[in-house]
Every structure is written in structure tokens, then in C-alpha cells.
Amino acid sequence: MEQKVLKTGNSLAVTIPSQFAKIMGVKPGSLVRIKTDLRKGVLTCTFSGSGQLSLLGDKQK
């Protein structure tokens, strides 16, 4: 998946796909832990308070 980087005020932002936000319970104001590895160019986001993912998937709910 690819997302564009957006400018918001003096900062840059990347949007979170709505399906992911819904599944993980991410809402405006949710805290996100950011971990960076500059040597590899990797940014990892961990959403606190996120719910447990279902193993059944949407079709079997």
C-alpha cells in the first residue's frame, strides 16, 4: 500500500486507511508510539489501546 505525505500546518502527515483505523479502534486523539530506524529508512507506528484482531475475518462475523 502507498500513501502520500500531506502538509498540515508546519508538519507532515500520512493518513491511516479507514478500514485499518476501524479494525484497530484508532480514533482522533489516539496515542501512537513512533520508532524510527534512520539507517534503514523505516518508521514503525504502534497504536496504543488497539483492540485484538479477529482471526475469523469479516465474512464469518
Phi and psi in radians as a Rosetta constraint file:
Dihedral C 1 N 2 CA 2 C 2 CIRCULARHARMONIC -2.115 0.35
Dihedral N 2 CA 2 C 2 N 3 CIRCULARHARMONIC 2.450 0.35
Dihedral C 2 N 3 CA 3 C 3 CIRCULARHARMONIC -2.243 0.35
Dihedral N 3 CA 3 C 3 N 4 CIRCULARHARMONIC 2.553 0.35
Dihedral C 3 N 4 CA 4 C 4 CIRCULARHARMONIC -1.479 0.35
Dihedral N 4 CA 4 C 4 N 5 CIRCULARHARMONIC 2.610 0.35
Dihedral C 4 N 5 CA 5 C 5 CIRCULARHARMONIC -1.482 0.35
Dihedral N 5 CA 5 C 5 N 6 CIRCULARHARMONIC 2.249 0.35
Dihedral C 5 N 6 CA 6 C 6 CIRCULARHARMONIC -1.918 0.35
Dihedral N 6 CA 6 C 6 N 7 CIRCULARHARMONIC 2.665 0.35
Dihedral C 6 N 7 CA 7 C 7 CIRCULARHARMONIC -1.691 0.35
Dihedral N 7 CA 7 C 7 N 8 CIRCULARHARMONIC 2.209 0.35
Dihedral C 7 N 8 CA 8 C 8 CIRCULARHARMONIC -2.258 0.35
Dihedral N 8 CA 8 C 8 N 9 CIRCULARHARMONIC 1.836 0.35
Dihedral C 8 N 9 CA 9 C 9 CIRCULARHARMONIC 1.119 0.35
Dihedral N 9 CA 9 C 9 N 10 CIRCULARHARMONIC -2.212 0.35
Dihedral C 9 N 10 CA 10 C 10 CIRCULARHARMONIC -1.672 0.35
Dihedral N 10 CA 10 C 10 N 11 CIRCULARHARMONIC 0.145 0.35
Dihedral C 10 N 11 CA 11 C 11 CIRCULARHARMONIC -2.007 0.35
Dihedral N 11 CA 11 C 11 N 12 CIRCULARHARMONIC 2.987 0.35
Dihedral C 11 N 12 CA 12 C 12 CIRCULARHARMONIC -1.971 0.35
Dihedral N 12 CA 12 C 12 N 13 CIRCULARHARMONIC 2.633 0.35
Dihedral C 12 N 13 CA 13 C 13 CIRCULARHARMONIC -2.487 0.35
Dihedral N 13 CA 13 C 13 N 14 CIRCULARHARMONIC 2.675 0.35
Dihedral C 13 N 14 CA 14 C 14 CIRCULARHARMONIC -2.153 0.35
Dihedral N 14 CA 14 C 14 N 15 CIRCULARHARMONIC 2.292 0.35
Dihedral C 14 N 15 CA 15 C 15 CIRCULARHARMONIC -1.351 0.35
Dihedral N 15 CA 15 C 15 N 16 CIRCULARHARMONIC 2.693 0.35
Dihedral C 15 N 16 CA 16 C 16 CIRCULARHARMONIC -1.787 0.35
Dihedral N 16 CA 16 C 16 N 17 CIRCULARHARMONIC 2.222 0.35
Dihedral C 16 N 17 CA 17 C 17 CIRCULARHARMONIC -0.981 0.35
Dihedral N 17 CA 17 C 17 N 18 CIRCULARHARMONIC 2.408 0.35
Dihedral C 17 N 18 CA 18 C 18 CIRCULARHARMONIC -1.052 0.35
Dihedral N 18 CA 18 C 18 N 19 CIRCULARHARMONIC -0.630 0.35
Dihedral C 18 N 19 CA 19 C 19 CIRCULARHARMONIC -1.109 0.35
Dihedral N 19 CA 19 C 19 N 20 CIRCULARHARMONIC -0.741 0.35
Dihedral C 19 N 20 CA 20 C 20 CIRCULARHARMONIC -1.101 0.35
Dihedral N 20 CA 20 C 20 N 21 CIRCULARHARMONIC -0.819 0.35
Dihedral C 20 N 21 CA 21 C 21 CIRCULARHARMONIC -1.037 0.35
Dihedral N 21 CA 21 C 21 N 22 CIRCULARHARMONIC -0.722 0.35
Dihedral C 21 N 22 CA 22 C 22 CIRCULARHARMONIC -1.133 0.35
Dihedral N 22 CA 22 C 22 N 23 CIRCULARHARMONIC -0.843 0.35
Dihedral C 22 N 23 CA 23 C 23 CIRCULARHARMONIC -1.097 0.35
Dihedral N 23 CA 23 C 23 N 24 CIRCULARHARMONIC -0.733 0.35
Dihedral C 23 N 24 CA 24 C 24 CIRCULARHARMONIC -1.505 0.35
Dihedral N 24 CA 24 C 24 N 25 CIRCULARHARMONIC -0.141 0.35
Dihedral C 24 N 25 CA 25 C 25 CIRCULARHARMONIC 1.292 0.35
Dihedral N 25 CA 25 C 25 N 26 CIRCULARHARMONIC 0.479 0.35
Dihedral C 25 N 26 CA 26 C 26 CIRCULARHARMONIC -1.423 0.35
Dihedral N 26 CA 26 C 26 N 27 CIRCULARHARMONIC 2.260 0.35
Dihedral C 26 N 27 CA 27 C 27 CIRCULARHARMONIC -2.299 0.35
Dihedral N 27 CA 27 C 27 N 28 CIRCULARHARMONIC 2.868 0.35
Dihedral C 27 N 28 CA 28 C 28 CIRCULARHARMONIC -0.949 0.35
Dihedral N 28 CA 28 C 28 N 29 CIRCULARHARMONIC 2.308 0.35
Dihedral C 28 N 29 CA 29 C 29 CIRCULARHARMONIC 1.648 0.35
Dihedral N 29 CA 29 C 29 N 30 CIRCULARHARMONIC -0.147 0.35
Dihedral C 29 N 30 CA 30 C 30 CIRCULARHARMONIC -1.096 0.35
Dihedral N 30 CA 30 C 30 N 31 CIRCULARHARMONIC 2.525 0.35
Dihedral C 30 N 31 CA 31 C 31 CIRCULARHARMONIC -1.503 0.35
Dihedral N 31 CA 31 C 31 N 32 CIRCULARHARMONIC 2.498 0.35
Dihedral C 31 N 32 CA 32 C 32 CIRCULARHARMONIC -2.266 0.35
Dihedral N 32 CA 32 C 32 N 33 CIRCULARHARMONIC 2.225 0.35
Dihedral C 32 N 33 CA 33 C 33 CIRCULARHARMONIC -1.594 0.35
Dihedral N 33 CA 33 C 33 N 34 CIRCULARHARMONIC 2.239 0.35
Dihedral C 33 N 34 CA 34 C 34 CIRCULARHARMONIC -1.935 0.35
Dihedral N 34 CA 34 C 34 N 35 CIRCULARHARMONIC 2.266 0.35
Dihedral C 34 N 35 CA 35 C 35 CIRCULARHARMONIC -2.168 0.35
Dihedral N 35 CA 35 C 35 N 36 CIRCULARHARMONIC 2.286 0.35
Dihedral C 35 N 36 CA 36 C 36 CIRCULARHARMONIC -2.080 0.35
Dihedral N 36 CA 36 C 36 N 37 CIRCULARHARMONIC 2.574 0.35
Dihedral C 36 N 37 CA 37 C 37 CIRCULARHARMONIC -2.251 0.35
Dihedral N 37 CA 37 C 37 N 38 CIRCULARHARMONIC 1.631 0.35
Dihedral C 37 N 38 CA 38 C 38 CIRCULARHARMONIC -1.112 0.35
Dihedral N 38 CA 38 C 38 N 39 CIRCULARHARMONIC -0.555 0.35
Dihedral C 38 N 39 CA 39 C 39 CIRCULARHARMONIC -1.119 0.35
Dihedral N 39 CA 39 C 39 N 40 CIRCULARHARMONIC -0.631 0.35
Dihedral C 39 N 40 CA 40 C 40 CIRCULARHARMONIC -1.690 0.35
Dihedral N 40 CA 40 C 40 N 41 CIRCULARHARMONIC -0.181 0.35
Dihedral C 40 N 41 CA 41 C 41 CIRCULARHARMONIC 1.219 0.35
Dihedral N 41 CA 41 C 41 N 42 CIRCULARHARMONIC 0.639 0.35
Dihedral C 41 N 42 CA 42 C 42 CIRCULARHARMONIC -1.989 0.35
Dihedral N 42 CA 42 C 42 N 43 CIRCULARHARMONIC 2.349 0.35
Dihedral C 42 N 43 CA 43 C 43 CIRCULARHARMONIC -2.134 0.35
Dihedral N 43 CA 43 C 43 N 44 CIRCULARHARMONIC 2.151 0.35
Dihedral C 43 N 44 CA 44 C 44 CIRCULARHARMONIC -1.971 0.35
Dihedral N 44 CA 44 C 44 N 45 CIRCULARHARMONIC 2.262 0.35
Dihedral C 44 N 45 CA 45 C 45 CIRCULARHARMONIC -1.937 0.35
Dihedral N 45 CA 45 C 45 N 46 CIRCULARHARMONIC 2.266 0.35
Dihedral C 45 N 46 CA 46 C 46 CIRCULARHARMONIC -2.087 0.35
Dihedral N 46 CA 46 C 46 N 47 CIRCULARHARMONIC 2.142 0.35
Dihedral C 46 N 47 CA 47 C 47 CIRCULARHARMONIC -1.622 0.35
Dihedral N 47 CA 47 C 47 N 48 CIRCULARHARMONIC 2.033 0.35
Dihedral C 47 N 48 CA 48 C 48 CIRCULARHARMONIC -1.289 0.35
Dihedral N 48 CA 48 C 48 N 49 CIRCULARHARMONIC 2.596 0.35
Dihedral C 48 N 49 CA 49 C 49 CIRCULARHARMONIC 1.251 0.35
Dihedral N 49 CA 49 C 49 N 50 CIRCULARHARMONIC 0.212 0.35
Dihedral C 49 N 50 CA 50 C 50 CIRCULARHARMONIC -1.269 0.35
Dihedral N 50 CA 50 C 50 N 51 CIRCULARHARMONIC 2.608 0.35
Dihedral C 50 N 51 CA 51 C 51 CIRCULARHARMONIC -1.355 0.35
Dihedral N 51 CA 51 C 51 N 52 CIRCULARHARMONIC 2.958 0.35
Dihedral C 51 N 52 CA 52 C 52 CIRCULARHARMONIC -1.399 0.35
Dihedral N 52 CA 52 C 52 N 53 CIRCULARHARMONIC 2.393 0.35
Dihedral C 52 N 53 CA 53 C 53 CIRCULARHARMONIC -1.308 0.35
Dihedral N 53 CA 53 C 53 N 54 CIRCULARHARMONIC 2.492 0.35
Dihedral C 53 N 54 CA 54 C 54 CIRCULARHARMONIC -1.428 0.35
Dihedral N 54 CA 54 C 54 N 55 CIRCULARHARMONIC 2.407 0.35
Dihedral C 54 N 55 CA 55 C 55 CIRCULARHARMONIC -1.456 0.35
Dihedral N 55 CA 55 C 55 N 56 CIRCULARHARMONIC -0.224 0.35
Dihedral C 55 N 56 CA 56 C 56 CIRCULARHARMONIC -1.413 0.35
Dihedral N 56 CA 56 C 56 N 57 CIRCULARHARMONIC -0.484 0.35
Dihedral C 56 N 57 CA 57 C 57 CIRCULARHARMONIC 1.419 0.35
Dihedral N 57 CA 57 C 57 N 58 CIRCULARHARMONIC 2.973 0.35
Dihedral C 57 N 58 CA 58 C 58 CIRCULARHARMONIC -1.150 0.35
Dihedral N 58 CA 58 C 58 N 59 CIRCULARHARMONIC -0.531 0.35
Dihedral C 58 N 59 CA 59 C 59 CIRCULARHARMONIC -1.232 0.35
Dihedral N 59 CA 59 C 59 N 60 CIRCULARHARMONIC -0.498 0.35
Dihedral C 59 N 60 CA 60 C 60 CIRCULARHARMONIC -1.777 0.35
Dihedral N 60 CA 60 C 60 N 61 CIRCULARHARMONIC 0.084 0.35
